[in-house]
Structure formats: structure tokens, C-alpha cells
Amino acid sequence: MKKQQPQISEERILEASWELLGEEGIEKFSMRRLADRVGIQAPSLYWYFKSKQNLYQGLANQISKIILEEFHAEGDWKAQLTGLAVTVRNVLSRYPCSTQLMMMTLPHEPDIIRFTNRMLLCVEETPLEPEQKMQVATTLMNYVFFFVLDRYQHERNISAMIKDQEALPGEEMLHLLDSMSEKDAGLFRRMFTTGLFELMGTDRAFEFGLKLIVLGIEQVIMEQEGQ
């Protein structure tokens, strides 16, 4: 009996890519591993994506499309920027390594272009100069990307430390801080022991950082209007 060929499509390849990225991270991701996951020979993948970079572009384009579907533009420019940032963070947090993919790809795909255009539309009503509007979009996305990426990497680091050592990461840090002087680590020690560093990566921390950015933009607008 002839062996049935697996059902392969671009959608299935993207789905399998997310599965692999979630299991092994982007460092170990390869077209060969992906081909094994979908049950075909590696060269067959190139009928759908001509290179790994081209696949990355497809994944980033898919993320951009999901962001656009979930974002609802309402209110003034401040409300729109805030809402977009929250939406981007939520989507990136659901898809493993999506932040890295967005940073590694170029805006050469339809939905990535639409996403970038949507960011610029958020501040179109402001009196900022065109280059300033582009800087607003860049600064906002850099903040969201770093926030999500930092949280992702922190969780991976903690998991690796727990796996490789008997002591918990917090215990190791306390031993290190106890060996340092008040001058070198006093403030850091107090923040660590009172749990302030646990706020990193939380909704509260994200919202505060976002508020700083929006207030900064508003201050620039007020200064320009006062000239």
C-alpha cells in the first residue's frame, strides 16, 4: 500500500514553525527541523518559502496581521498609541520568539506595511513633524519589543538556573549581595530584598513605562506649540 503523503500548506508550515520556536527557541530553529516536524524533506519547504529569512518574513507578517485584527482604534492619539502598544504586547507574548522575528525582518510584507502605517496614523492628527512621527512609532515599538523580549529572556534564564543548580536564583543573588559593600550594592540590595524587582515584566511596570513615553510626546507637542 502506497504511503500517504502528509497534507502540507503554507498555513501548516507557519503553525509548525511556532511549535518549534516554542519548544526550542529561535537559536535552534532550522529548516531541517521544521521539515521533520511537518513530515517532509527539507528541500520541499522551499516550494513555499525560498529561504529561512523568507519564512521569518512570513511569520512576522502573520503577527502583524493578528495585531491589526485585534487592535481597535478609538479615542485621541494618546488613547490610540496606548491601545496599540497594549495590543502588540499581548500578541507578542502569545507567540514564542515573535519579538525577535519582528526585529529581524524588514517591512517588505503587506501586513507589516499595514501595521507600520497603522502606527503612523495614531499620531497623524498631532502637529509633530513627519520625522518626529516616525520617531514616535519607532520609540514606542522599541519599548514594547524590549519589554516583551526582556521578560521572555528572564524566564528562560531563571529556568536554566533552576535546572543547572540546586540553589534557587534568589538565594544565589542574596549570597552575592551579602558579599558586596553598602556603597556598591546598598540601594540595589534594598530594592531586591523588598521585592521591587518582581515588578519587572508586570502589567503595572508596562503601563508606567508607556505613560512616560506618552507624556514625553505630549511635552514635545506643548513645547512646539508654545514657540
N, C-alpha and C positions, 0 to 999 in steps of 0.2 A: 504494500500500500504506500503510495507516494506521501511523503511528509508534507503536511500543510504549512504553507509559508505564513509567517506572522503578519498581522494587519498593521502596516506602517503608514503613518501620515505625519505631516509637519506638526500637527497638534500633539500626537503621541510622542514625538521626539522631544518637544518642549516639555511635556509632562514628565518624561523620564529624566530630562536634564535637571528639573527641580528636585526630583527624588534623589539623584546622585549628589547634587550640591548640598542637600540637607544632611546626607549621610557622611560625606567625606570632605566637604568644603571645596572651595574653588582651586585650592593648591593641588589637589589630586585629581581634579576633573580632566578627563581626556576623551577624545572621540572614540577611542577603542573601548574604554569602559562604558561609554554611552551605547555603543553598538551592541556590546554584550547584554546590556540591560534590556534593549528592545528586541534582541534575538536575531540580529543580522550581522553581516560582515561590515567592518568599518568603512570600506570604500562605498558601500551603498548609502551611507549617510550623506555623501557629497552630492547625491542627486537632489537633496533637499536643502543642504547648507554647504556652500562651496569651501568653507574653512571654519575653524573653531571661532575665529573672530566674527565671522558672518553669523554663526549660531548665537554668539553673545549679543550681537545686534538684535537678533530676533527675540531673545529673552528680554532685553531692555525695552524693546518696542512693545512687548506684551505687558510689561509692568506699567509703561506709560499709558497704555490703553485702559488698564484697570483703574489707574489713578483718575483718569478723565471720567470714567464711568461712575466712580464713587464720589467725585467732588461736585458739590452743588454751589455755584457762585451766588452768594447772597450778601447784601449789605454794601458798605463803602469799601474802599480799598484796604483798610486795616482789617476788616472782618474777612474779606476775601483772601488776603495773604495768610492770615491766621488759619482759616479753614483749609486752605490748600496745603499748608505746612503740616497740619494735623493729619490730613488725608494721606499725604506722601509717607509720613512716618508710619501710619497704620498699615499701609500696603507693603512697604519695605520690610516691616517687622514680620510679616506673614510669609514672605518668600526668602528662603535662605540665600545669602550671598548676593541678593538683588542690589544692595547698595554698591558693592564692588563692581557689579556689572554696569550699573548706571554711570559709574565713574570711569570705566574702561572703554566705553563706547562713544561714538560720535553721533551728533544729531542728523543722521543720514537716513532715518526711517520715518515713515508717515506719522505714526503716533508719537514718536519722540519730538518731532517738529510741532505737532499739535499741542503737546504738553508744554513745550517751551513757549509757544505762542500764548497759551492759556495763562502762564505765569506773568508774561508781559502785559496781558490785558488787565490783570489785577491792579496794576499801577498806571494804566493808561490815562485815567482821569486826573492824576496828580500833575502839578506844574513842574515836575522834575524834567531835566534834560534827557534825551534819548539814551545817552551813555550812562546816566545815573539810573535810569530804569533798568537797564541791562545789569548794572552792578547790584541793584536791589535783588533781582532774580537770582543772580549768581551767589550773593551773600546768603540769601535765605536757603537755597538748596545746599550750599556747603555746610551750613549749620545743621540742617536735617540729616544730611548724609553722614556727617561726623558723629552726630548724636546716636544714630542707629548703629553705625559701624563700631563705635566705642563700646556700646552695650553688648553687641554681638561678640566682640573680641574679649571683653571682660568675662563673659560667661564661659567662653572657651578656655581662657586662662585658668579660671577657678576649677573647671572640670579636670584640666590637665594636672594641676597641683594636687588636687584630692586623689587623683589616680596614682600619681607618682610618689606621694609622700604620706606618711602616717599622720602627721600633724595637719590640722586644718589651716587654710591660708591666714585666717585671722590670728591664730596662735603664733604663726611664724612672724607676722608683722609686729605683734606685741613684743616678741623677743628682740627684734631688730630695733624697735623704738626705745626699748629699755636700755639698749647699749649705746644710745646716742645722747648727746648733751641737750640741755634745755634750750640753749642758743640755736643749735642746729635743727632741732625737731620738736620744740615745745608746743608751738601752735598746731602743727600737724598732728602731734600726739593727742592733744585735747580734742581736736575735731574727729579723729579716728575713734577714740575711746567713747565719745558721746554719740557715735552713730551717724554723724553728719555725712560721711562718705556713702552711707547706704542710700542717700537721696539721689545719687548719681544714676541716671538712666530711668528715673521715675517720671510719671506724668507731671508732677509738680515741678521738677527741675526743667523739663522740656518747656513747659508753659512759661516759666520765668525767663528762660533764655530767649524765647520767642517774643516775649513782651519787651525785653531790652532792645531787640532788633527793630520792632515796630516803633517804639518810642524814639529810637535813634533816627529813623527815617522821617518821622513826624517833626523832629527837631530841625533836620536839614531843610525841610519844606518851609518851616516857620522862619528860619534864618534867611532863606532866599526871598520869601515874600516880604520880609522886613527891610530888604535892601532899598 
